[in-house]
Amino acid sequence: MESVFTVVLEFASDEYVRQPLWNFPPEDRPAVIAERRRRFGIADEEIGDPEYS
């Protein structure tokens, strides 16, 4: 079963989905990454910690 947050992400604006991951609760971050991958084709290794970029 999909979480409510996952469904909300499908309708969220691109700007919302592009927010830094630390703006999202830890339990929602995998859904954000999956939505970014679906929309923008971003691979996991491209979404890193900004301190190390």
PyMOL Python script that loads the backbone (N, CA, C, O; Angstrom):
from pymol import cmd

cmd.read_pdbstr("""\
ATOM      1  N   MET A   1       0.831  -1.185   0.000  1.00  0.00           N
ATOM      2  CA  MET A   1       0.000   0.000   0.000  1.00  0.00           C
ATOM      3  C   MET A   1       0.876   1.250   0.000  1.00  0.00           C
ATOM      4  O   MET A   1       1.825   1.360   0.776  1.00  0.00           O
ATOM      5  N   GLU A   2       0.543   2.180  -0.878  1.00  0.00           N
ATOM      6  CA  GLU A   2       1.290   3.428  -0.960  1.00  0.00           C
ATOM      7  C   GLU A   2       0.950   4.329   0.216  1.00  0.00           C
ATOM      8  O   GLU A   2      -0.178   4.349   0.710  1.00  0.00           O
ATOM      9  N   SER A   3       1.961   5.071   0.647  1.00  0.00           N
ATOM     10  CA  SER A   3       1.686   6.034   1.713  1.00  0.00           C
ATOM     11  C   SER A   3       0.986   7.255   1.118  1.00  0.00           C
ATOM     12  O   SER A   3       1.052   7.501  -0.086  1.00  0.00           O
ATOM     13  N   VAL A   4       0.332   7.995   1.964  1.00  0.00           N
ATOM     14  CA  VAL A   4      -0.344   9.223   1.526  1.00  0.00           C
ATOM     15  C   VAL A   4       0.683  10.192   0.953  1.00  0.00           C
ATOM     16  O   VAL A   4       0.414  10.876  -0.034  1.00  0.00           O
ATOM     17  N   PHE A   5       1.860  10.250   1.572  1.00  0.00           N
ATOM     18  CA  PHE A   5       2.902  11.163   1.093  1.00  0.00           C
ATOM     19  C   PHE A   5       3.332  10.821  -0.326  1.00  0.00           C
ATOM     20  O   PHE A   5       3.558  11.721  -1.135  1.00  0.00           O
ATOM     21  N   THR A   6       3.448   9.532  -0.643  1.00  0.00           N
ATOM     22  CA  THR A   6       3.829   9.104  -1.996  1.00  0.00           C
ATOM     23  C   THR A   6       2.803   9.584  -3.016  1.00  0.00           C
ATOM     24  O   THR A   6       3.170  10.039  -4.100  1.00  0.00           O
ATOM     25  N   VAL A   7       1.541   9.488  -2.682  1.00  0.00           N
ATOM     26  CA  VAL A   7       0.474   9.942  -3.582  1.00  0.00           C
ATOM     27  C   VAL A   7       0.528  11.459  -3.731  1.00  0.00           C
ATOM     28  O   VAL A   7       0.365  11.977  -4.836  1.00  0.00           O
ATOM     29  N   VAL A   8       0.753  12.170  -2.639  1.00  0.00           N
ATOM     30  CA  VAL A   8       0.843  13.635  -2.689  1.00  0.00           C
ATOM     31  C   VAL A   8       2.005  14.068  -3.571  1.00  0.00           C
ATOM     32  O   VAL A   8       1.885  15.043  -4.313  1.00  0.00           O
ATOM     33  N   LEU A   9       3.120  13.365  -3.502  1.00  0.00           N
ATOM     34  CA  LEU A   9       4.287  13.723  -4.317  1.00  0.00           C
ATOM     35  C   LEU A   9       3.980  13.680  -5.807  1.00  0.00           C
ATOM     36  O   LEU A   9       4.527  14.471  -6.575  1.00  0.00           O
ATOM     37  N   GLU A  10       3.126  12.781  -6.214  1.00  0.00           N
ATOM     38  CA  GLU A  10       2.783  12.676  -7.637  1.00  0.00           C
ATOM     39  C   GLU A  10       2.174  13.972  -8.169  1.00  0.00           C
ATOM     40  O   GLU A  10       2.305  14.287  -9.352  1.00  0.00           O
ATOM     41  N   PHE A  11       1.506  14.721  -7.288  1.00  0.00           N
ATOM     42  CA  PHE A  11       0.828  15.950  -7.697  1.00  0.00           C
ATOM     43  C   PHE A  11       1.570  17.212  -7.256  1.00  0.00           C
ATOM     44  O   PHE A  11       1.126  18.324  -7.541  1.00  0.00           O
ATOM     45  N   ALA A  12       2.680  17.046  -6.571  1.00  0.00           N
ATOM     46  CA  ALA A  12       3.442  18.193  -6.070  1.00  0.00           C
ATOM     47  C   ALA A  12       4.176  18.883  -7.217  1.00  0.00           C
ATOM     48  O   ALA A  12       4.457  18.277  -8.251  1.00  0.00           O
ATOM     49  N   SER A  13       4.475  20.145  -7.014  1.00  0.00           N
ATOM     50  CA  SER A  13       5.208  20.908  -8.034  1.00  0.00           C
ATOM     51  C   SER A  13       6.654  20.421  -8.109  1.00  0.00           C
ATOM     52  O   SER A  13       7.170  19.821  -7.167  1.00  0.00           O
ATOM     53  N   ASP A  14       7.292  20.688  -9.237  1.00  0.00           N
ATOM     54  CA  ASP A  14       8.700  20.337  -9.398  1.00  0.00           C
ATOM     55  C   ASP A  14       9.562  21.033  -8.352  1.00  0.00           C
ATOM     56  O   ASP A  14      10.520  20.446  -7.848  1.00  0.00           O
ATOM     57  N   GLU A  15       9.230  22.273  -8.024  1.00  0.00           N
ATOM     58  CA  GLU A  15      10.009  23.019  -7.033  1.00  0.00           C
ATOM     59  C   GLU A  15       9.960  22.322  -5.674  1.00  0.00           C
ATOM     60  O   GLU A  15      10.967  22.260  -4.968  1.00  0.00           O
ATOM     61  N   TYR A  16       8.801  21.804  -5.316  1.00  0.00           N
ATOM     62  CA  TYR A  16       8.660  21.101  -4.045  1.00  0.00           C
ATOM     63  C   TYR A  16       9.522  19.841  -4.029  1.00  0.00           C
ATOM     64  O   TYR A  16      10.206  19.564  -3.043  1.00  0.00           O
ATOM     65  N   VAL A  17       9.489  19.090  -5.103  1.00  0.00           N
ATOM     66  CA  VAL A  17      10.233  17.837  -5.183  1.00  0.00           C
ATOM     67  C   VAL A  17      11.742  18.092  -5.213  1.00  0.00           C
ATOM     68  O   VAL A  17      12.521  17.254  -4.759  1.00  0.00           O
ATOM     69  N   ARG A  18      12.152  19.232  -5.739  1.00  0.00           N
ATOM     70  CA  ARG A  18      13.584  19.571  -5.836  1.00  0.00           C
ATOM     71  C   ARG A  18      14.170  20.141  -4.548  1.00  0.00           C
ATOM     72  O   ARG A  18      15.375  20.384  -4.484  1.00  0.00           O
ATOM     73  N   GLN A  19      13.355  20.360  -3.529  1.00  0.00           N
ATOM     74  CA  GLN A  19      13.885  20.875  -2.259  1.00  0.00           C
ATOM     75  C   GLN A  19      15.006  19.968  -1.757  1.00  0.00           C
ATOM     76  O   GLN A  19      15.027  18.778  -2.071  1.00  0.00           O
ATOM     77  N   PRO A  20      15.926  20.514  -0.988  1.00  0.00           N
ATOM     78  CA  PRO A  20      16.957  19.650  -0.383  1.00  0.00           C
ATOM     79  C   PRO A  20      16.316  18.553   0.452  1.00  0.00           C
ATOM     80  O   PRO A  20      15.296  18.772   1.107  1.00  0.00           O
ATOM     81  N   LEU A  21      16.917  17.379   0.424  1.00  0.00           N
ATOM     82  CA  LEU A  21      16.349  16.228   1.129  1.00  0.00           C
ATOM     83  C   LEU A  21      16.207  16.466   2.622  1.00  0.00           C
ATOM     84  O   LEU A  21      15.309  15.902   3.247  1.00  0.00           O
ATOM     85  N   TRP A  22      17.069  17.286   3.211  1.00  0.00           N
ATOM     86  CA  TRP A  22      16.979  17.507   4.660  1.00  0.00           C
ATOM     87  C   TRP A  22      15.727  18.283   5.045  1.00  0.00           C
ATOM     88  O   TRP A  22      15.417  18.383   6.232  1.00  0.00           O
ATOM     89  N   ASN A  23      15.000  18.834   4.078  1.00  0.00           N
ATOM     90  CA  ASN A  23      13.716  19.490   4.367  1.00  0.00           C
ATOM     91  C   ASN A  23      12.582  18.487   4.566  1.00  0.00           C
ATOM     92  O   ASN A  23      11.498  18.854   5.019  1.00  0.00           O
ATOM     93  N   PHE A  24      12.829  17.230   4.229  1.00  0.00           N
ATOM     94  CA  PHE A  24      11.822  16.182   4.360  1.00  0.00           C
ATOM     95  C   PHE A  24      12.146  15.303   5.564  1.00  0.00           C
ATOM     96  O   PHE A  24      13.319  15.097   5.876  1.00  0.00           O
ATOM     97  N   PRO A  25      11.134  14.787   6.239  1.00  0.00           N
ATOM     98  CA  PRO A  25      11.389  13.849   7.336  1.00  0.00           C
ATOM     99  C   PRO A  25      12.135  12.614   6.803  1.00  0.00           C
ATOM    100  O   PRO A  25      11.921  12.207   5.661  1.00  0.00           O
ATOM    101  N   PRO A  26      12.995  12.029   7.614  1.00  0.00           N
ATOM    102  CA  PRO A  26      13.783  10.870   7.149  1.00  0.00           C
ATOM    103  C   PRO A  26      12.936   9.745   6.548  1.00  0.00           C
ATOM    104  O   PRO A  26      13.362   9.097   5.592  1.00  0.00           O
ATOM    105  N   GLU A  27      11.755   9.510   7.092  1.00  0.00           N
ATOM    106  CA  GLU A  27      10.931   8.404   6.572  1.00  0.00           C
ATOM    107  C   GLU A  27      10.340   8.714   5.192  1.00  0.00           C
ATOM    108  O   GLU A  27       9.904   7.796   4.497  1.00  0.00           O
ATOM    109  N   ASP A  28      10.316   9.990   4.782  1.00  0.00           N
ATOM    110  CA  ASP A  28       9.770  10.371   3.476  1.00  0.00           C
ATOM    111  C   ASP A  28      10.840  10.506   2.395  1.00  0.00           C
ATOM    112  O   ASP A  28      10.508  10.591   1.212  1.00  0.00           O
ATOM    113  N   ARG A  29      12.089  10.527   2.769  1.00  0.00           N
ATOM    114  CA  ARG A  29      13.171  10.753   1.795  1.00  0.00           C
ATOM    115  C   ARG A  29      13.250   9.698   0.701  1.00  0.00           C
ATOM    116  O   ARG A  29      13.485  10.060  -0.452  1.00  0.00           O
ATOM    117  N   PRO A  30      13.065   8.406   0.998  1.00  0.00           N
ATOM    118  CA  PRO A  30      13.080   7.429  -0.100  1.00  0.00           C
ATOM    119  C   PRO A  30      11.996   7.705  -1.152  1.00  0.00           C
ATOM    120  O   PRO A  30      12.225   7.501  -2.344  1.00  0.00           O
ATOM    121  N   ALA A  31      10.833   8.163  -0.719  1.00  0.00           N
ATOM    122  CA  ALA A  31       9.758   8.486  -1.666  1.00  0.00           C
ATOM    123  C   ALA A  31      10.129   9.700  -2.509  1.00  0.00           C
ATOM    124  O   ALA A  31       9.819   9.748  -3.699  1.00  0.00           O
ATOM    125  N   VAL A  32      10.790  10.677  -1.901  1.00  0.00           N
ATOM    126  CA  VAL A  32      11.225  11.870  -2.644  1.00  0.00           C
ATOM    127  C   VAL A  32      12.259  11.484  -3.689  1.00  0.00           C
ATOM    128  O   VAL A  32      12.194  11.934  -4.833  1.00  0.00           O
ATOM    129  N   ILE A  33      13.207  10.655  -3.297  1.00  0.00           N
ATOM    130  CA  ILE A  33      14.235  10.207  -4.246  1.00  0.00           C
ATOM    131  C   ILE A  33      13.593   9.431  -5.391  1.00  0.00           C
ATOM    132  O   ILE A  33      13.962   9.624  -6.549  1.00  0.00           O
ATOM    133  N   ALA A  34      12.646   8.563  -5.087  1.00  0.00           N
ATOM    134  CA  ALA A  34      11.963   7.796  -6.136  1.00  0.00           C
ATOM    135  C   ALA A  34      11.195   8.717  -7.074  1.00  0.00           C
ATOM    136  O   ALA A  34      11.178   8.497  -8.285  1.00  0.00           O
ATOM    137  N   GLU A  35      10.558   9.748  -6.520  1.00  0.00           N
ATOM    138  CA  GLU A  35       9.809  10.695  -7.359  1.00  0.00           C
ATOM    139  C   GLU A  35      10.760  11.505  -8.229  1.00  0.00           C
ATOM    140  O   GLU A  35      10.453  11.772  -9.391  1.00  0.00           O
ATOM    141  N   ARG A  36      11.903  11.899  -7.691  1.00  0.00           N
ATOM    142  CA  ARG A  36      12.905  12.614  -8.493  1.00  0.00           C
ATOM    143  C   ARG A  36      13.390  11.744  -9.636  1.00  0.00           C
ATOM    144  O   ARG A  36      13.548  12.213 -10.763  1.00  0.00           O
ATOM    145  N   ARG A  37      13.624  10.480  -9.338  1.00  0.00           N
ATOM    146  CA  ARG A  37      14.074   9.541 -10.367  1.00  0.00           C
ATOM    147  C   ARG A  37      13.009   9.411 -11.450  1.00  0.00           C
ATOM    148  O   ARG A  37      13.333   9.395 -12.637  1.00  0.00           O
ATOM    149  N   ARG A  38      11.742   9.319 -11.051  1.00  0.00           N
ATOM    150  CA  ARG A  38      10.637   9.185 -12.013  1.00  0.00           C
ATOM    151  C   ARG A  38      10.507  10.436 -12.879  1.00  0.00           C
ATOM    152  O   ARG A  38      10.350  10.329 -14.095  1.00  0.00           O
ATOM    153  N   ARG A  39      10.570  11.615 -12.269  1.00  0.00           N
ATOM    154  CA  ARG A  39      10.369  12.863 -13.016  1.00  0.00           C
ATOM    155  C   ARG A  39      11.575  13.312 -13.806  1.00  0.00           C
ATOM    156  O   ARG A  39      11.463  13.701 -14.969  1.00  0.00           O
ATOM    157  N   PHE A  40      12.731  13.256 -13.164  1.00  0.00           N
ATOM    158  CA  PHE A  40      13.912  13.912 -13.723  1.00  0.00           C
ATOM    159  C   PHE A  40      14.995  12.946 -14.178  1.00  0.00           C
ATOM    160  O   PHE A  40      15.983  13.365 -14.781  1.00  0.00           O
ATOM    161  N   GLY A  41      14.823  11.653 -13.895  1.00  0.00           N
ATOM    162  CA  GLY A  41      15.828  10.673 -14.295  1.00  0.00           C
ATOM    163  C   GLY A  41      17.123  10.809 -13.514  1.00  0.00           C
ATOM    164  O   GLY A  41      18.196  10.539 -14.053  1.00  0.00           O
ATOM    165  N   ILE A  42      17.047  11.224 -12.255  1.00  0.00           N
ATOM    166  CA  ILE A  42      18.237  11.408 -11.436  1.00  0.00           C
ATOM    167  C   ILE A  42      18.622  10.071 -10.820  1.00  0.00           C
ATOM    168  O   ILE A  42      17.808   9.407 -10.179  1.00  0.00           O
ATOM    169  N   ALA A  43      19.884   9.689 -11.028  1.00  0.00           N
ATOM    170  CA  ALA A  43      20.374   8.442 -10.441  1.00  0.00           C
ATOM    171  C   ALA A  43      20.728   8.665  -8.973  1.00  0.00           C
ATOM    172  O   ALA A  43      21.003   9.790  -8.555  1.00  0.00           O
ATOM    173  N   ASP A  44      20.717   7.594  -8.202  1.00  0.00           N
ATOM    174  CA  ASP A  44      21.017   7.687  -6.765  1.00  0.00           C
ATOM    175  C   ASP A  44      22.341   8.382  -6.485  1.00  0.00           C
ATOM    176  O   ASP A  44      22.434   9.213  -5.581  1.00  0.00           O
ATOM    177  N   GLU A  45      23.359   8.044  -7.255  1.00  0.00           N
ATOM    178  CA  GLU A  45      24.675   8.600  -6.963  1.00  0.00           C
ATOM    179  C   GLU A  45      24.766  10.100  -7.235  1.00  0.00           C
ATOM    180  O   GLU A  45      25.714  10.747  -6.790  1.00  0.00           O
ATOM    181  N   GLU A  46      23.799  10.661  -7.955  1.00  0.00           N
ATOM    182  CA  GLU A  46      23.799  12.093  -8.223  1.00  0.00           C
ATOM    183  C   GLU A  46      23.146  12.888  -7.097  1.00  0.00           C
ATOM    184  O   GLU A  46      23.268  14.113  -7.061  1.00  0.00           O
ATOM    185  N   ILE A  47      22.464  12.224  -6.187  1.00  0.00           N
ATOM    186  CA  ILE A  47      21.815  12.892  -5.068  1.00  0.00           C
ATOM    187  C   ILE A  47      22.656  12.625  -3.842  1.00  0.00           C
ATOM    188  O   ILE A  47      22.420  11.662  -3.111  1.00  0.00           O
ATOM    189  N   GLY A  48      23.641  13.482  -3.618  1.00  0.00           N
ATOM    190  CA  GLY A  48      24.546  13.276  -2.498  1.00  0.00           C
ATOM    191  C   GLY A  48      24.360  14.319  -1.418  1.00  0.00           C
ATOM    192  O   GLY A  48      23.511  15.206  -1.507  1.00  0.00           O
ATOM    193  N   ASP A  49      25.166  14.181  -0.414  1.00  0.00           N
ATOM    194  CA  ASP A  49      25.186  15.121   0.682  1.00  0.00           C
ATOM    195  C   ASP A  49      25.870  16.398   0.191  1.00  0.00           C
ATOM    196  O   ASP A  49      26.996  16.332  -0.302  1.00  0.00           O
ATOM    197  N   PRO A  50      25.219  17.559   0.312  1.00  0.00           N
ATOM    198  CA  PRO A  50      25.802  18.791  -0.215  1.00  0.00           C
ATOM    199  C   PRO A  50      27.123  19.163   0.449  1.00  0.00           C
ATOM    200  O   PRO A  50      27.924  19.885  -0.145  1.00  0.00           O
ATOM    201  N   GLU A  51      27.365  18.690   1.658  1.00  0.00           N
ATOM    202  CA  GLU A  51      28.631  18.992   2.330  1.00  0.00           C
ATOM    203  C   GLU A  51      29.807  18.354   1.628  1.00  0.00           C
ATOM    204  O   GLU A  51      30.933  18.838   1.744  1.00  0.00           O
ATOM    205  N   TYR A  52      29.568  17.276   0.902  1.00  0.00           N
ATOM    206  CA  TYR A  52      30.640  16.559   0.241  1.00  0.00           C
ATOM    207  C   TYR A  52      30.664  16.776  -1.262  1.00  0.00           C
ATOM    208  O   TYR A  52      31.461  16.157  -1.967  1.00  0.00           O
ATOM    209  N   SER A  53      29.803  17.643  -1.753  1.00  0.00           N
ATOM    210  CA  SER A  53      29.756  17.896  -3.201  1.00  0.00           C
ATOM    211  C   SER A  53      30.730  18.976  -3.589  1.00  0.00           C
ATOM    212  O   SER A  53      30.830  19.324  -4.766  1.00  0.00           O
TER     213      SER A  53
END
""", "prot")
cmd.dss("prot")
cmd.show_as("cartoon", "prot")
cmd.util.cbc("prot")
cmd.orient("prot")
